[in-house]
Amino acid sequence: MFSPKDFIETAEGLLFAVVNPHPEQGKVLCFLRYVNIERLWRKQATDEANAFLRRNHPHYLHYSPVLDARLHAVDIERIVRHHRPQDRLRHIMRQSRYDPVERDVVELCGLLRQQGVDLNRIGITGSVLVGVQKESSDIDLVCYGGEAFHRCRAGVRALIEQDRLQDLSDSNWQASYHRRNCSLSFEEYIWHEKRKYNKALVNGRKFDLSLIEPNESDRQQHYQKLEPVTLTCRITDDTQAFGYPSIYRIEHDSIAAIVCFTATYAGQAFKGETVEVAGMLERNAEGVRHIVVGSSREAHGEHIRVIHG
């Protein structure tokens, strides 16, 4: 019914991005992204969103015992509109008139279709999903299923090589790095990002690809936070590296995996590579332990870094 990257709208004029497909206690786990103030949708940064809800709508602040995390949640009966990325993209593709952002969306999707991408498996999220894009807005495409996502990545790589799409410019990379505000150096960030092929430019406009894939992971079990840890380990399975959450199985005596909830480290490492990981060690009732990177949205002090040589 609900999927990460969907948006849900409430009668108070609040737009939340869904972060977990599994409702909890009759609530959809999400995070506030836009507030309607004087008939204008205003984007909310993380701290702004938390402060706004504390001040005006504290009933949307939520502690998740499953995730052992504080985030936002909306009772299903309070949702007045459910914005779905696939529906929005189909609507754009059927239009006869476009704004500049929508025009680039149509061109990008046309290029991807030529590369064999099934557009029925693609949606659009972010500001375009809810129709609040500006002329400078980025494009956030959502791919449903690994086949569609990896075909898109391969298509982006081929289109860059054909100069029909462009790699990010230095200023684009700088802006992306500062927006992520991650623990890596700029050079480290660029090295990891350039091999992912999940972002590029269409007509000078940045776009990103993200993967949504049904994942009945053990995140439905209750996990208890133990302590921050930093360790070096080898990746043994990267099949869910680009998913949400990103999951990396690792070679370790007592820790099963790295579980990542921030897009910064999606697709960060591949099978056989050695990484340094800093995050929060968690354990479930069965004693299974993993490291969470992204225990907060910005993941300050948490990272996944490939170790060369």
N, C-alpha and C positions, 0 to 999 in steps of 0.2 A: 504493500500500500504506500509506504513511504520509502524514499531512497536518499542516501547522502547526495547533496548538491541540489535537491528540491528546495523550494522556498514555501513557507507557510505564512499566511497573513491573518492577523487578528482584527477584531472590530475596533480596537483602540488605534489602529493605524501603525502597526508594527509588522515588520517583515523579518522572519527568522530563517536562517539556512539550516536545513536538517543535517545532523552530523551522525546519526545512528538510525539504521532501518528498523530497529526493534523498539516499539513503545515500551515504556516502563511506568508501571502504576497508572496506566491510562494516559500517559503523557508522551509527547514526541520530544526526544532529546535534540536540541538545536542550539543555535547561537544567534543573538540579535544582530542584524546587519543594517537595517534601515528603519528610520522613524519618520512618520509623516508629520511635519511641523509646518503649519500655515500653508497646507496643500502642496508642500514640496517634500519629496523623499530625501532625507539626509542620511548619508552613510555614517556608520558608527564604528570607530576603532574599538578594540577590545576593552580597554579601560573605560572609555566613554559609555559603551554598552552596559557594562556592569554597574557603573555609577547611575546611569539613567534608570535602570530597572530597580536598583536599591531605592532610589528617590521616588519613583512613580508607580512601579508595578512589581513589588517584591515577590508576588505570588509566582512570577516566572523564573525566579532564581531557584536552582534545584541542586540538591546533592544526590548523585547517583551511587547507590551502594554497589551496583554491578561494576561500574568503572572506577569506583572510589575516587570520584572527581566532582568538582563543582562546575556546573555549566548552566544552560537555560533549558527550560522544558515548558511545553504548552499542552494543556489538556485538549484532547482530541475534539471535544465538543466546543471549544473556544475558537477553533479554526474556521474562518469564514471563506478562505480561498486557498487552494492547493495549487501551486505553480510547478508544472512538470517540464523539465528541459526538453524532452522529445516533442511534446505538444507545441512548445514555443518555436522550436526550429521548424517544424512542419508548417506552422503559420507563416513564418518569415519567408520560407521557400515558395509559398503560394501567393505571396503579395505581388502586386504590380508596381508599387511605389515603395522606395526605400529611403531611409536616412543614410548618412555616410557609413555608419557602423554596420547597419544591416546589409548595405551594398557589399561591403567587404566580407561579411558572413556568407553571402550567396556566392561570391567569387571563390572564397576558400573552399566551401563545400563542393562547388563544381570541380575544382582541381582535385580534391580528395576522391570524388566519385570517379574521375578519370584514372585514378590509381587503384581502383577496385574496391573502394570503401563503400559499404552498404549504409547509406544515410539513414535508413530505418533504425540503425543501431547507434545513432549519434543524437545528442541533444545540446542545448546551450544553456549555461547557467550564469551566475553573476548578474551584473546590472542589466544585461540584455534580457535575461529571463523575465524580469519584472518590469521591463520597459522604462527604465530610468537611466539608460545610457546617455553619455555625453559624447560630443564629437571626438574627444580624446580617449574614449573608453577602450579597454582591451577586449578581446574575444576569449571566452572561456568555454571550450567545447568539452562535452562529456561523452565518453565512449562506454557503451554498455556491453561488457564481455571482453575477455582478453583478445579474441580474434579480431574484433573491430579495432581495439586500441592498438595492437601491434601492427595491424595493417596501416593504420593512420600514421604511426611512427615511421614505418618504412616509406610510406608515401611522402611524408614531410622530408625525410632524408633525400629521396630521389628528386623532389621538387626543388630543394635547395641546390643540389648538384646541377640541375637544369637551369638554375637562376630564375625559376618561376615563383619561388618563395625566397626570402632572404634570411640569413642568419641574423641574430641580434647584433646591433651596433654596440660600440663601447659604452655609449651613454645609456642604451637600453639595459646592458648588463649591469652597469653601475646602479641604475634605478631599481632593477630587480634585486640586486644584492642588498641595497639599503632597505627596501621594503621587507625583505625576509628577516633582516636584523639577526642573522644567525651567528653561531660561534666559530665558523670557519673564516679563514682569511679570504680576501677577494680572489686571489689566485686559486686557492683550493676550491672555492665555490664555482668558479668558471670551469675548472678542469672537470669537476663532477657533472656539471650541468650540460656541457657541450656534447657529451656522449649519450645523453638521454633522448634527444630528438623529440621532445615533447613540448617544444616552444619554438617559435620562429616569427617572422614578419610577413604580413600580406599587405601590399601597398603601404609599407611603413608602419602598419598597425600590428602590435604584438598580439599573439594568440598563444594559448596554452591548451594542452590535452590532458585530461585526467580519466582514470579508469574507475568504473563502478562495476563491481562483480559480486554476485551473491556469494557471501562467505559466512557460512555457519561456523564461525571460529569459536575458540574457547573463551572469547571475550564475553559470552553470555554467562560464564561462570563468574562468581565473585572473586575478585583479587584484592589482596591487602598490600598496601605499599610497605616496603621494608626499609630501604635506605638508598641514597644516591650511590651509583657505582660507575667506575671507569675501567674498562678491560679491553684486551686485544683478543680477537678470535677470528676464525675462518668461516666464511659463508658456505654452507653445504647445500642450500636450496633457495633459489631466488624466484620461484614461480609466482609468488605473490608480492614481489618487490614493488610493483607499481599500484597495488590495490589500496583500498581504504578499509581498515588500516593496512599499511605496508608490513609484510611479515618476512623476516629473514631467518631461516633455520640456521643454527650455528653449531660448530664443533666445540663442545664444552662439557665438562664433567657434570655440572649441576644446573646449567641454565639452557633451556630448550631453544629460545628464539629471541630475536629483537622484534618488538612490535612498535610501529611508528605511526603517530597520529598527526604529523605535520607534513604538508606537501613538500617542504624543503628537502626532505630526505627520502622521498619516494623514488625508487629506481636508483638509489645512491650507490649500490654495490651489487656485484654479480657473483654467481657461483664460482668458488675457488679463490676469490679475493680475500685478503686479510684486512680487517678493519679495526679501527679504534672506535669504541662506542662509549658514550657517556649518557646515562639516563637513570631512571628510577627502577630499582629491582622490586618486583612484585611476586607474590606467591598465592596460589589458590588453595582450596581446601584439601586437594589431593597431593599438595606439595610441589606441583609443577611451578617452576620459576621462569620468568622471562624479564627482559629489560624493556621498559617503555621509554621511547623517545617522543616527546610531545605530551608530557604530563600536564603542561600548560600550552596554550595555543602557540606562543612564540618560542617555546622550548629553550628559554634562556639557559645557557650553560650545558645544554644537551646537544649531542651531535653524533653523526656517523661519518667517519673519515676513512677512505681507503688508504692503506699504508703501502707505499711503493717499495719494491725491491725486497 
